[in-house]
Amino acid sequence: MEHMLRAMLLGVRMADLLGLGPEARTRTYYANLLAWIGCHADSFELAARFGDDIGFRADYYLIDAHGLPMLSLMLHHTGTELPPLRRAARQSHFAATAGTAVRKLIRSHCLSAGQLADRVGLDPAMPAILRHAFERWDGKGLPAGRSGVEIPLEMRIAQLADTAEVFLRTGGLPAAVDMVRQRRGTQFDPELAELFCARAAGLTAGLLEADPWPAALAAAPGDDELTEAGMDAVLAAMGDFADLKSPWTAGHSRAVAALAARAAEAYGFPADGVELLRRAGWVHDLGRMGVSNAVWDKAAGLSSMDRERMQMYPFLSERILGRVPGLRRVAALAGAHRERLDGSGYPRGLTGAGLDSGQRLLAAVDAYQSAVEPRPHRPAAVPADAARRLHEDAVSGRLDQRAVDAVLAAAGPGAGHGTGREAGTGAARRRSPAAGLTARELEVLSLLCRGMNNKDIAAALFIAPKTARNHVEHIYEKTGSANRVSATLFALDHGLWDREGGLPAPGKE
């Protein structure tokens, strides 16, 4: 927790020591904060190959990630859930295709990070900087093999600060200095490595002891506060990217936000209460990023350990949001959206006495919207069945009856088939596809949004894999997309994908 905040503070201290100007310092600030944000968008693909995506990334820090050490790490994580013979076969296949597969994953990661930077209105140079997150000083990185000063200085600082913080926290200052010295001239810029090793005590002073949140806010560039519209744009972008951790939840938060706002109006909330519920809907699932896709994408029943990990995510949502003074009420709503009046919910097992009307309403909204979306272990429910389940939960004392009535009034006849006005849905828009996509390309796009690869798409549509690949390439070209994440966002923004449509399950190869 707070790793990227501490890494950012270390990076900014290095930038100040180097005497960087305000614009370069600002880019260093955001390069540190966003360098890893793309990992949430490619977690589905990463987990399909390596199991626990979070565990894989934790181990990644421990090696000078190139060549045999990197291959060994990947093979160690490949097929861990399989019997020995099948695991050996999976490892052999991966070893033969590792270069292409990893390059594709890393390119997707970097593009997704740059897209988030664009969506929240950061410096136009940020996407290009973020594309170098996995490049190395010695040219042995990915995806382009850039080397030396071809890598922007802001990213070279971020790379060193990111890794040094992990070793500082887990092994102390000597471990951090030893690691940087060993990777000098390979992973890291040698001049930056020398600077860190020579000034390490001052650069890291108080980094682990102090609360990084106020320090991060104090180090933020500029004095301008977000406008209300700016805040909405940031929260909506955060929700979209949290949802993209799994194809099963893409678009979920924007749908919850839209339904929550309509339900709040039906319930009789004042205008500021309606906006509060909308904002909470956008970010209620941020904590999902702290749970592995090995849990979220599992089609079989969850183990007790899986369930314990999964039930922590609302707490993580609240913890993230609660550190921002202006979002504490949003945090309280988000942290309680899985609680139930009879105490059977999670993470705290609160009862009705501990849940206010806003929390009760968001819980009902999320329950309805989740029901009409497919999940790995079940198909989507039709709206009538979802409504029946909500009524049953109200009768049994799990959900608030007035909240349920407001949600179903807001959902309306046949609701649950779209993502709300923010996403630009509606039958008229769907009948006039954006970007000139053909009917077949729309079919392929919907399967791509579900996380399917070319082989899966071909099987689902009874076409050749080469034909599926051509369709995907045409979709990317027409929509200006570069990976599944950006294509999914395009589809959601233009109302081209009803994710409740009961499509085949995404493949995992």
One Martini backbone bead per residue (centre of mass of N, CA, C, O) as a GRO file, in nm:
protein
  509
    1MET     BB    1   0.097   0.036   0.021
    2GLU     BB    2   0.194   0.341  -0.122
    3HIS     BB    3   0.426   0.291  -0.322
    4MET     BB    4   0.389   0.515  -0.544
    5LEU     BB    5   0.413   0.754  -0.355
    6ARG     BB    6   0.702   0.701  -0.259
    7ALA     BB    7   0.831   0.691  -0.539
    8MET     BB    8   0.756   0.977  -0.614
    9LEU     BB    9   0.910   1.122  -0.388
   10LEU     BB   10   1.185   1.017  -0.474
   11GLY     BB   11   1.180   1.128  -0.764
   12VAL     BB   12   1.146   1.430  -0.689
   13ARG     BB   13   1.405   1.452  -0.528
   14MET     BB   14   1.586   1.394  -0.769
   15ALA     BB   15   1.486   1.626  -0.947
   16ASP     BB   16   1.576   1.849  -0.750
   17LEU     BB   17   1.878   1.770  -0.745
   18LEU     BB   18   1.897   1.818  -1.069
   19GLY     BB   19   1.729   2.084  -1.147
   20LEU     BB   20   1.457   2.068  -1.256
   21GLY     BB   21   1.209   2.183  -1.408
   22PRO     BB   22   0.872   2.213  -1.378
   23GLU     BB   23   0.789   2.029  -1.616
   24ALA     BB   24   0.975   1.784  -1.552
   25ARG     BB   25   0.872   1.748  -1.264
   26THR     BB   26   0.581   1.685  -1.339
   27ARG     BB   27   0.645   1.435  -1.514
   28THR     BB   28   0.777   1.277  -1.283
   29TYR     BB   29   0.537   1.260  -1.100
   30TYR     BB   30   0.349   1.101  -1.310
   31ALA     BB   31   0.533   0.869  -1.390
   32ASN     BB   32   0.530   0.735  -1.113
   33LEU     BB   33   0.211   0.704  -1.079
   34LEU     BB   34   0.163   0.560  -1.391
   35ALA     BB   35   0.355   0.320  -1.471
   36TRP     BB   36   0.140   0.084  -1.342
   37ILE     BB   37  -0.159   0.124  -1.444
   38GLY     BB   38  -0.164  -0.086  -1.686
   39CYS     BB   39  -0.182  -0.355  -1.518
   40HIS     BB   40  -0.495  -0.362  -1.489
   41ALA     BB   41  -0.558  -0.393  -1.804
   42ASP     BB   42  -0.361  -0.678  -1.819
   43SER     BB   43  -0.451  -0.896  -1.602
   44PHE     BB   44  -0.599  -1.108  -1.763
   45GLU     BB   45  -0.359  -1.199  -1.940
   46LEU     BB   46  -0.155  -1.250  -1.713
   47ALA     BB   47  -0.320  -1.462  -1.551
   48ALA     BB   48  -0.349  -1.668  -1.786
   49ARG     BB   49  -0.028  -1.724  -1.768
   50PHE     BB   50   0.057  -1.666  -1.426
   51GLY     BB   51  -0.194  -1.622  -1.252
   52ASP     BB   52  -0.093  -1.431  -1.013
   53ASP     BB   53  -0.053  -1.104  -1.087
   54ILE     BB   54   0.051  -0.986  -0.817
   55GLY     BB   55   0.275  -1.194  -0.756
   56PHE     BB   56   0.436  -1.150  -1.014
   57ARG     BB   57   0.505  -0.847  -0.965
   58ALA     BB   58   0.655  -0.884  -0.702
   59ASP     BB   59   0.885  -1.069  -0.825
   60TYR     BB   60   0.997  -0.874  -1.043
   61TYR     BB   61   1.174  -0.693  -0.848
   62LEU     BB   62   1.400  -0.924  -0.774
   63ILE     BB   63   1.497  -0.871  -1.069
   64ASP     BB   64   1.694  -0.842  -1.356
   65ALA     BB   65   1.474  -0.790  -1.619
   66HIS     BB   66   1.631  -1.033  -1.815
   67GLY     BB   67   1.649  -1.296  -1.979
   68LEU     BB   68   1.686  -1.560  -1.776
   69PRO     BB   69   1.553  -1.437  -1.523
   70MET     BB   70   1.283  -1.379  -1.667
   71LEU     BB   71   1.220  -1.661  -1.773
   72SER     BB   72   1.222  -1.799  -1.496
   73LEU     BB   73   0.990  -1.643  -1.375
   74MET     BB   74   0.773  -1.723  -1.583
   75LEU     BB   75   0.796  -2.031  -1.549
   76HIS     BB   76   0.728  -2.036  -1.245
   77HIS     BB   77   0.422  -1.910  -1.316
   78THR     BB   78   0.356  -2.138  -1.509
   79GLY     BB   79   0.101  -2.358  -1.449
   80THR     BB   80   0.038  -2.388  -1.129
   81GLU     BB   81  -0.264  -2.529  -1.164
   82LEU     BB   82  -0.128  -2.776  -1.286
   83PRO     BB   83  -0.029  -3.060  -1.366
   84PRO     BB   84   0.285  -3.158  -1.433
   85LEU     BB   85   0.258  -3.231  -1.740
   86ARG     BB   86   0.093  -2.979  -1.826
   87ARG     BB   87   0.294  -2.775  -1.723
   88ALA     BB   88   0.534  -2.854  -1.901
   89ALA     BB   89   0.388  -2.793  -2.167
   90ARG     BB   90   0.331  -2.496  -2.110
   91GLN     BB   91   0.627  -2.412  -2.071
   92SER     BB   92   0.729  -2.493  -2.352
   93HIS     BB   93   0.543  -2.310  -2.512
   94PHE     BB   94   0.628  -2.045  -2.382
   95ALA     BB   95   0.934  -2.051  -2.447
   96ALA     BB   96   0.874  -2.034  -2.765
   97THR     BB   97   0.674  -1.748  -2.721
   98ALA     BB   98   0.769  -1.520  -2.521
   99GLY     BB   99   0.855  -1.270  -2.680
  100THR     BB  100   0.582  -1.198  -2.809
  101ALA     BB  101   0.397  -1.204  -2.559
  102VAL     BB  102   0.546  -0.990  -2.383
  103ARG     BB  103   0.548  -0.758  -2.581
  104LYS     BB  104   0.240  -0.733  -2.598
  105LEU     BB  105   0.185  -0.676  -2.300
  106ILE     BB  106   0.364  -0.422  -2.271
  107ARG     BB  107   0.236  -0.251  -2.486
  108SER     BB  108  -0.043  -0.248  -2.356
  109HIS     BB  109   0.032  -0.121  -2.090
  110CYS     BB  110   0.147   0.150  -2.200
  111LEU     BB  111  -0.105   0.241  -2.356
  112SER     BB  112  -0.297   0.248  -2.111
  113ALA     BB  113  -0.148   0.460  -1.947
  114GLY     BB  114  -0.166   0.683  -2.165
  115GLN     BB  115  -0.477   0.693  -2.176
  116LEU     BB  116  -0.522   0.793  -1.890
  117ALA     BB  117  -0.363   1.054  -1.916
  118ASP     BB  118  -0.554   1.170  -2.129
  119ARG     BB  119  -0.833   1.153  -1.971
  120VAL     BB  120  -0.707   1.354  -1.729
  121GLY     BB  121  -0.524   1.591  -1.868
  122LEU     BB  122  -0.234   1.563  -1.927
  123ASP     BB  123   0.047   1.584  -2.053
  124PRO     BB  124   0.105   1.507  -2.386
  125ALA     BB  125   0.390   1.357  -2.312
  126MET     BB  126   0.316   1.109  -2.133
  127PRO     BB  127   0.266   0.865  -2.321
  128ALA     BB  128   0.560   0.854  -2.429
  129ILE     BB  129   0.692   0.803  -2.156
  130LEU     BB  130   0.525   0.540  -2.075
  131ARG     BB  131   0.641   0.357  -2.313
  132HIS     BB  132   0.928   0.324  -2.123
  133ALA     BB  133   0.888   0.144  -1.860
  134PHE     BB  134   1.053  -0.134  -1.997
  135GLU     BB  135   1.300  -0.004  -2.045
  136ARG     BB  136   1.664   0.007  -2.090
  137TRP     BB  137   1.979   0.121  -2.080
  138ASP     BB  138   2.094  -0.151  -2.242
  139GLY     BB  139   1.846  -0.240  -2.452
  140LYS     BB  140   1.682  -0.506  -2.298
  141GLY     BB  141   1.405  -0.412  -2.341
  142LEU     BB  142   1.056  -0.314  -2.354
  143PRO     BB  143   0.937  -0.318  -2.683
  144ALA     BB  144   1.194  -0.149  -2.848
  145GLY     BB  145   1.495  -0.133  -2.731
  146ARG     BB  146   1.574   0.102  -2.578
  147SER     BB  147   1.843   0.342  -2.498
  148GLY     BB  148   1.946   0.541  -2.282
  149VAL     BB  149   1.853   0.864  -2.389
  150GLU     BB  150   1.594   0.753  -2.529
  151ILE     BB  151   1.507   0.764  -2.248
  152PRO     BB  152   1.336   0.940  -2.057
  153LEU     BB  153   1.422   1.093  -1.771
  154GLU     BB  154   1.159   1.053  -1.612
  155MET     BB  155   1.171   0.737  -1.644
  156ARG     BB  156   1.447   0.683  -1.522
  157ILE     BB  157   1.364   0.780  -1.244
  158ALA     BB  158   1.117   0.598  -1.198
  159GLN     BB  159   1.257   0.324  -1.213
  160LEU     BB  160   1.443   0.362  -0.969
  161ALA     BB  161   1.235   0.447  -0.752
  162ASP     BB  162   1.050   0.201  -0.765
  163THR     BB  163   1.267  -0.017  -0.683
  164ALA     BB  164   1.397   0.115  -0.433
  165GLU     BB  165   1.146   0.113  -0.250
  166VAL     BB  166   1.125  -0.191  -0.215
  167PHE     BB  167   1.410  -0.237  -0.084
  168LEU     BB  168   1.378  -0.038   0.146
  169ARG     BB  169   1.122  -0.178   0.275
  170THR     BB  170   1.247  -0.488   0.284
  171GLY     BB  171   1.591  -0.415   0.349
  172GLY     BB  172   1.679  -0.135   0.336
  173LEU     BB  173   1.924   0.079   0.250
  174PRO     BB  174   2.149  -0.125   0.169
  175ALA     BB  175   1.972  -0.281  -0.035
  176ALA     BB  176   1.913  -0.047  -0.225
  177VAL     BB  177   2.205   0.027  -0.295
  178ASP     BB  178   2.297  -0.248  -0.402
  179MET     BB  179   2.094  -0.271  -0.631
  180VAL     BB  180   2.169  -0.014  -0.786
  181ARG     BB  181   2.466  -0.087  -0.828
  182GLN     BB  182   2.413  -0.357  -0.987
  183ARG     BB  183   2.215  -0.189  -1.211
  184ARG     BB  184   2.430  -0.025  -1.324
  185GLY     BB  185   2.396   0.006  -1.676
  186THR     BB  186   2.137  -0.167  -1.719
  187GLN     BB  187   1.864  -0.061  -1.600
  188PHE     BB  188   2.026   0.198  -1.514
  189ASP     BB  189   2.129   0.501  -1.497
  190PRO     BB  190   2.444   0.571  -1.394
  191GLU     BB  191   2.406   0.863  -1.286
  192LEU     BB  192   2.158   0.804  -1.109
  193ALA     BB  193   2.291   0.583  -0.942
  194GLU     BB  194   2.514   0.758  -0.821
  195LEU     BB  195   2.330   0.961  -0.686
  196PHE     BB  196   2.182   0.769  -0.502
  197CYS     BB  197   2.426   0.640  -0.352
  198ALA     BB  198   2.543   0.920  -0.247
  199ARG     BB  199   2.222   1.027  -0.143
  200ALA     BB  200   2.035   0.818   0.006
  201ALA     BB  201   1.976   0.924   0.290
  202GLY     BB  202   1.837   1.190   0.200
  203LEU     BB  203   1.628   1.074  -0.009
  204THR     BB  204   1.498   0.863   0.229
  205ALA     BB  205   1.409   1.046   0.440
  206GLY     BB  206   1.110   0.945   0.592
  207LEU     BB  207   0.961   0.762   0.378
  208LEU     BB  208   0.845   0.528   0.581
  209GLU     BB  209   0.726   0.705   0.827
  210ALA     BB  210   0.559   0.883   0.664
  211ASP     BB  211   0.284   1.014   0.535
  212PRO     BB  212   0.236   1.021   0.186
  213TRP     BB  213  -0.014   1.195   0.124
  214PRO     BB  214   0.058   1.487   0.208
  215ALA     BB  215   0.326   1.485   0.051
  216ALA     BB  216   0.200   1.444  -0.230
  217LEU     BB  217   0.023   1.699  -0.228
  218ALA     BB  218   0.260   1.900  -0.180
  219ALA     BB  219   0.413   1.799  -0.457
  220ALA     BB  220   0.214   1.903  -0.634
  221PRO     BB  221   0.147   2.053  -0.917
  222GLY     BB  222   0.034   2.329  -0.850
  223ASP     BB  223  -0.282   2.514  -0.731
  224ASP     BB  224  -0.502   2.378  -0.874
  225GLU     BB  225  -0.829   2.292  -0.870
  226LEU     BB  226  -1.078   2.101  -0.925
  227THR     BB  227  -1.344   2.084  -1.083
  228GLU     BB  228  -1.636   1.932  -1.097
  229ALA     BB  229  -1.596   1.826  -1.386
  230GLY     BB  230  -1.307   1.723  -1.337
  231MET     BB  231  -1.378   1.520  -1.119
  232ASP     BB  232  -1.568   1.347  -1.288
  233ALA     BB  233  -1.359   1.263  -1.502
  234VAL     BB  234  -1.168   1.118  -1.309
  235LEU     BB  235  -1.366   0.914  -1.182
  236ALA     BB  236  -1.454   0.782  -1.446
  237ALA     BB  237  -1.171   0.685  -1.528
  238MET     BB  238  -1.116   0.513  -1.279
  239GLY     BB  239  -1.355   0.319  -1.317
  240ASP     BB  240  -1.282   0.210  -1.596
  241PHE     BB  241  -0.996   0.094  -1.515
  242ALA     BB  242  -1.093  -0.096  -1.296
  243ASP     BB  243  -1.283  -0.266  -1.480
  244LEU     BB  244  -1.043  -0.358  -1.686
  245LYS     BB  245  -0.924  -0.596  -1.522
  246SER     BB  246  -1.197  -0.724  -1.641
  247PRO     BB  247  -1.417  -0.822  -1.884
  248TRP     BB  248  -1.659  -0.875  -1.680
  249THR     BB  249  -1.650  -0.539  -1.582
  250ALA     BB  250  -1.684  -0.378  -1.819
  251GLY     BB  251  -1.883  -0.090  -1.746
  252HIS     BB  252  -2.003  -0.113  -1.457
  253SER     BB  253  -1.960   0.169  -1.315
  254ARG     BB  254  -2.116   0.344  -1.520
  255ALA     BB  255  -2.382   0.194  -1.472
  256VAL     BB  256  -2.408   0.249  -1.170
  257ALA     BB  257  -2.402   0.557  -1.184
  258ALA     BB  258  -2.656   0.594  -1.356
  259LEU     BB  259  -2.854   0.434  -1.173
  260ALA     BB  260  -2.802   0.587  -0.908
  261ALA     BB  261  -2.908   0.860  -1.003
  262ARG     BB  262  -3.197   0.769  -1.074
  263ALA     BB  263  -3.262   0.642  -0.796
  264ALA     BB  264  -3.221   0.898  -0.628
  265GLU     BB  265  -3.454   1.050  -0.758
  266ALA     BB  266  -3.676   0.841  -0.687
  267TYR     BB  267  -3.621   0.864  -0.372
  268GLY     BB  268  -3.553   1.197  -0.311
  269PHE     BB  269  -3.297   1.324  -0.360
  270PRO     BB  270  -3.098   1.562  -0.375
  271ALA     BB  271  -2.882   1.689  -0.595
  272ASP     BB  272  -2.623   1.628  -0.424
  273GLY     BB  273  -2.699   1.329  -0.374
  274VAL     BB  274  -2.698   1.237  -0.665
  275GLU     BB  275  -2.397   1.304  -0.723
  276LEU     BB  276  -2.280   1.126  -0.503
  277LEU     BB  277  -2.386   0.856  -0.618
  278ARG     BB  278  -2.247   0.876  -0.887
  279ARG     BB  279  -1.956   0.884  -0.781
  280ALA     BB  280  -1.966   0.618  -0.625
  281GLY     BB  281  -2.023   0.444  -0.873
  282TRP     BB  282  -1.756   0.492  -1.025
  283VAL     BB  283  -1.563   0.397  -0.743
  284HIS     BB  284  -1.657   0.133  -0.581
  285ASP     BB  285  -1.429  -0.074  -0.744
  286LEU     BB  286  -1.125  -0.006  -0.690
  287GLY     BB  287  -1.044  -0.256  -0.500
  288ARG     BB  288  -1.016  -0.475  -0.726
  289MET     BB  289  -0.705  -0.421  -0.778
  290GLY     BB  290  -0.625  -0.590  -0.496
  291VAL     BB  291  -0.722  -0.842  -0.670
  292SER     BB  292  -0.686  -1.117  -0.826
  293ASN     BB  293  -0.766  -1.272  -1.130
  294ALA     BB  294  -0.769  -1.559  -1.007
  295VAL     BB  295  -1.048  -1.476  -0.882
  296TRP     BB  296  -1.232  -1.313  -1.085
  297ASP     BB  297  -1.190  -1.549  -1.334
  298LYS     BB  298  -1.333  -1.775  -1.184
  299ALA     BB  299  -1.555  -2.041  -1.255
  300ALA     BB  300  -1.522  -2.166  -1.008
  301GLY     BB  301  -1.525  -2.208  -0.697
  302LEU     BB  302  -1.442  -2.060  -0.410
  303SER     BB  303  -1.231  -2.042  -0.180
  304SER     BB  304  -1.181  -1.933   0.131
  305MET     BB  305  -0.940  -1.755   0.048
  306ASP     BB  306  -1.065  -1.618  -0.190
  307ARG     BB  307  -1.304  -1.494  -0.035
  308GLU     BB  308  -1.136  -1.326   0.160
  309ARG     BB  309  -1.003  -1.150  -0.057
  310MET     BB  310  -1.258  -1.046  -0.200
  311GLN     BB  311  -1.394  -0.911   0.071
  312MET     BB  312  -1.178  -0.657   0.068
  313TYR     BB  313  -1.244  -0.450  -0.164
  314PRO     BB  314  -1.425  -0.231  -0.023
  315PHE     BB  315  -1.208  -0.143   0.174
  316LEU     BB  316  -1.009  -0.043  -0.044
  317SER     BB  317  -1.188   0.172  -0.159
  318GLU     BB  318  -1.211   0.337   0.104
  319ARG     BB  319  -0.907   0.380   0.152
  320ILE     BB  320  -0.843   0.537  -0.100
  321LEU     BB  321  -1.069   0.765  -0.082
  322GLY     BB  322  -1.033   0.857   0.229
  323ARG     BB  323  -0.758   1.030   0.174
  324VAL     BB  324  -0.957   1.229   0.038
  325PRO     BB  325  -1.120   1.485   0.163
  326GLY     BB  326  -1.347   1.524  -0.078
  327LEU     BB  327  -1.417   1.177  -0.056
  328ARG     BB  328  -1.540   1.059   0.215
  329ARG     BB  329  -1.836   1.008   0.135
  330VAL     BB  330  -1.775   0.828  -0.104
  331ALA     BB  331  -1.621   0.617   0.062
  332ALA     BB  332  -1.859   0.526   0.245
  333LEU     BB  333  -2.028   0.418   0.014
  334ALA     BB  334  -1.827   0.221  -0.124
  335GLY     BB  335  -1.761   0.044   0.142
  336ALA     BB  336  -2.098  -0.051   0.157
  337HIS     BB  337  -2.209  -0.209  -0.114
  338ARG     BB  338  -2.187  -0.517   0.042
  339GLU     BB  339  -2.382  -0.465   0.246
  340ARG     BB  340  -2.627  -0.585   0.496
  341LEU     BB  341  -2.891  -0.558   0.712
  342ASP     BB  342  -2.828  -0.863   0.847
  343GLY     BB  343  -2.492  -0.894   0.832
  344SER     BB  344  -2.407  -1.069   0.550
  345GLY     BB  345  -2.196  -0.889   0.463
  346TYR     BB  346  -1.927  -0.683   0.321
  347PRO     BB  347  -1.649  -0.650   0.535
  348ARG     BB  348  -1.810  -0.584   0.835
  349GLY     BB  349  -2.110  -0.669   0.895
  350LEU     BB  350  -2.330  -0.475   0.876
  351THR     BB  351  -2.616  -0.316   0.979
  352GLY     BB  352  -2.883  -0.115   0.957
  353ALA     BB  353  -2.777   0.086   1.181
  354GLY     BB  354  -2.498   0.135   0.986
  355LEU     BB  355  -2.701   0.230   0.743
  356ASP     BB  356  -2.771   0.446   0.514
  357SER     BB  357  -2.950   0.546   0.243
  358GLY     BB  358  -2.711   0.554   0.043
  359GLN     BB  359  -2.595   0.271   0.103
  360ARG     BB  360  -2.855   0.115   0.039
  361LEU     BB  361  -2.882   0.206  -0.254
  362LEU     BB  362  -2.608   0.112  -0.370
  363ALA     BB  363  -2.651  -0.186  -0.305
  364ALA     BB  364  -2.897  -0.223  -0.496
  365VAL     BB  365  -2.767  -0.133  -0.755
  366ASP     BB  366  -2.534  -0.340  -0.765
  367ALA     BB  367  -2.709  -0.593  -0.754
  368TYR     BB  368  -2.858  -0.545  -1.019
  369GLN     BB  369  -2.622  -0.493  -1.220
  370SER     BB  370  -2.473  -0.761  -1.166
  371ALA     BB  371  -2.706  -0.954  -1.254
  372VAL     BB  372  -2.711  -0.833  -1.570
  373GLU     BB  373  -2.427  -0.958  -1.563
  374PRO     BB  374  -2.176  -1.140  -1.646
  375ARG     BB  375  -1.996  -1.424  -1.519
  376PRO     BB  376  -1.787  -1.687  -1.496
  377HIS     BB  377  -2.029  -1.861  -1.320
  378ARG     BB  378  -2.249  -1.687  -1.497
  379PRO     BB  379  -2.510  -1.560  -1.635
  380ALA     BB  380  -2.717  -1.335  -1.723
  381ALA     BB  381  -2.983  -1.167  -1.612
  382VAL     BB  382  -3.284  -1.087  -1.646
  383PRO     BB  383  -3.457  -0.824  -1.531
  384ALA     BB  384  -3.685  -0.987  -1.392
  385ASP     BB  385  -3.493  -1.165  -1.220
  386ALA     BB  386  -3.346  -0.936  -1.078
  387ALA     BB  387  -3.599  -0.818  -0.944
  388ARG     BB  388  -3.677  -1.068  -0.784
  389ARG     BB  389  -3.419  -1.079  -0.610
  390LEU     BB  390  -3.455  -0.807  -0.475
  391HIS     BB  391  -3.724  -0.870  -0.339
  392GLU     BB  392  -3.619  -1.108  -0.172
  393ASP     BB  393  -3.406  -0.940  -0.015
  394ALA     BB  394  -3.615  -0.755   0.117
  395VAL     BB  395  -3.789  -0.969   0.263
  396SER     BB  396  -3.525  -1.097   0.417
  397GLY     BB  397  -3.343  -0.828   0.508
  398ARG     BB  398  -3.096  -0.732   0.312
  399LEU     BB  399  -3.269  -0.516   0.173
  400ASP     BB  400  -3.406  -0.219   0.101
  401GLN     BB  401  -3.718  -0.150  -0.005
  402ARG     BB  402  -3.698   0.144  -0.101
  403ALA     BB  403  -3.443   0.101  -0.270
  404VAL     BB  404  -3.556  -0.112  -0.459
  405ASP     BB  405  -3.785   0.057  -0.577
  406ALA     BB  406  -3.599   0.277  -0.697
  407VAL     BB  407  -3.433   0.097  -0.884
  408LEU     BB  408  -3.670  -0.025  -1.052
  409ALA     BB  409  -3.778   0.247  -1.147
  410ALA     BB  410  -3.511   0.328  -1.292
  411ALA     BB  411  -3.481   0.084  -1.478
  412GLY     BB  412  -3.723  -0.036  -1.591
  413PRO     BB  413  -3.819  -0.156  -1.876
  414GLY     BB  414  -3.554  -0.352  -1.976
  415ALA     BB  415  -3.331  -0.304  -1.801
  416GLY     BB  416  -2.964  -0.340  -1.824
  417HIS     BB  417  -2.912  -0.244  -2.148
  418GLY     BB  418  -2.651  -0.069  -2.047
  419THR     BB  419  -2.458   0.254  -1.950
  420GLY     BB  420  -2.591   0.510  -1.999
  421ARG     BB  421  -2.562   0.841  -2.078
  422GLU     BB  422  -2.247   0.857  -2.053
  423ALA     BB  423  -2.213   0.623  -2.286
  424GLY     BB  424  -2.414   0.660  -2.530
  425THR     BB  425  -2.670   0.510  -2.545
  426GLY     BB  426  -2.885   0.342  -2.772
  427ALA     BB  427  -3.051   0.231  -3.039
  428ALA     BB  428  -2.984   0.450  -3.245
  429ARG     BB  429  -2.678   0.431  -3.212
  430ARG     BB  430  -2.652   0.125  -3.282
  431ARG     BB  431  -2.766   0.164  -3.581
  432SER     BB  432  -2.505   0.383  -3.590
  433PRO     BB  433  -2.209   0.312  -3.625
  434ALA     BB  434  -1.908   0.380  -3.547
  435ALA     BB  435  -1.642   0.398  -3.778
  436GLY     BB  436  -1.772   0.196  -3.995
  437LEU     BB  437  -1.878  -0.063  -3.886
  438THR     BB  438  -1.954  -0.370  -3.932
  439ALA     BB  439  -2.141  -0.629  -3.838
  440ARG     BB  440  -1.899  -0.820  -3.796
  441GLU     BB  441  -1.723  -0.621  -3.633
  442LEU     BB  442  -1.919  -0.602  -3.397
  443GLU     BB  443  -1.895  -0.895  -3.314
  444VAL     BB  444  -1.591  -0.889  -3.264
  445LEU     BB  445  -1.588  -0.661  -3.059
  446SER     BB  446  -1.756  -0.805  -2.838
  447LEU     BB  447  -1.542  -1.033  -2.799
  448LEU     BB  448  -1.301  -0.855  -2.736
  449CYS     BB  449  -1.429  -0.729  -2.478
  450ARG     BB  450  -1.433  -1.032  -2.344
  451GLY     BB  451  -1.116  -1.136  -2.401
  452MET     BB  452  -1.073  -1.245  -2.676
  453ASN     BB  453  -0.905  -1.411  -2.900
  454ASN     BB  454  -0.864  -1.509  -3.218
  455LYS     BB  455  -0.935  -1.807  -3.167
  456ASP     BB  456  -1.201  -1.760  -3.013
  457ILE     BB  457  -1.345  -1.593  -3.227
  458ALA     BB  458  -1.340  -1.805  -3.449
  459ALA     BB  459  -1.505  -2.021  -3.294
  460ALA     BB  460  -1.763  -1.846  -3.234
  461LEU     BB  461  -1.792  -1.767  -3.571
  462PHE     BB  462  -1.684  -1.972  -3.779
  463ILE     BB  463  -1.378  -1.888  -3.838
  464ALA     BB  464  -1.081  -1.795  -3.925
  465PRO     BB  465  -0.812  -1.676  -3.760
  466LYS     BB  466  -0.725  -1.482  -3.987
  467THR     BB  467  -0.997  -1.339  -4.007
  468ALA     BB  468  -1.006  -1.239  -3.718
  469ARG     BB  469  -0.748  -1.071  -3.733
  470ASN     BB  470  -0.847  -0.880  -3.955
  471HIS     BB  471  -1.083  -0.763  -3.798
  472VAL     BB  472  -0.919  -0.647  -3.564
  473GLU     BB  473  -0.744  -0.459  -3.736
  474HIS     BB  474  -0.981  -0.293  -3.848
  475ILE     BB  475  -1.087  -0.194  -3.578
  476TYR     BB  476  -0.837  -0.043  -3.489
  477GLU     BB  477  -0.824   0.148  -3.731
  478LYS     BB  478  -1.117   0.276  -3.710
  479THR     BB  479  -1.088   0.347  -3.379
  480GLY     BB  480  -0.787   0.403  -3.277
  481SER     BB  481  -0.675   0.138  -3.171
  482ALA     BB  482  -0.428  -0.094  -2.984
  483ASN     BB  483  -0.629  -0.253  -2.787
  484ARG     BB  484  -0.860  -0.388  -2.588
  485VAL     BB  485  -0.900  -0.143  -2.407
  486SER     BB  486  -0.954   0.078  -2.625
  487ALA     BB  487  -1.186  -0.077  -2.763
  488THR     BB  488  -1.372  -0.087  -2.518
  489LEU     BB  489  -1.400   0.216  -2.472
  490PHE     BB  490  -1.521   0.275  -2.744
  491ALA     BB  491  -1.772   0.097  -2.717
  492LEU     BB  492  -1.885   0.238  -2.464
  493ASP     BB  493  -1.889   0.538  -2.568
  494HIS     BB  494  -2.075   0.432  -2.840
  495GLY     BB  495  -2.282   0.197  -2.782
  496LEU     BB  496  -2.156  -0.108  -2.906
  497TRP     BB  497  -2.202  -0.262  -2.613
  498ASP     BB  498  -2.375  -0.540  -2.473
  499ARG     BB  499  -2.271  -0.719  -2.195
  500GLU     BB  500  -2.563  -0.884  -2.155
  501GLY     BB  501  -2.559  -1.096  -2.421
  502GLY     BB  502  -2.439  -1.391  -2.375
  503LEU     BB  503  -2.158  -1.465  -2.437
  504PRO     BB  504  -1.897  -1.629  -2.460
  505ALA     BB  505  -1.643  -1.732  -2.297
  506PRO     BB  506  -1.340  -1.647  -2.225
  507GLY     BB  507  -1.031  -1.716  -2.289
  508LYS     BB  508  -0.683  -1.844  -2.161
  509GLU     BB  509  -0.454  -1.854  -2.408
   0.00000   0.00000   0.00000
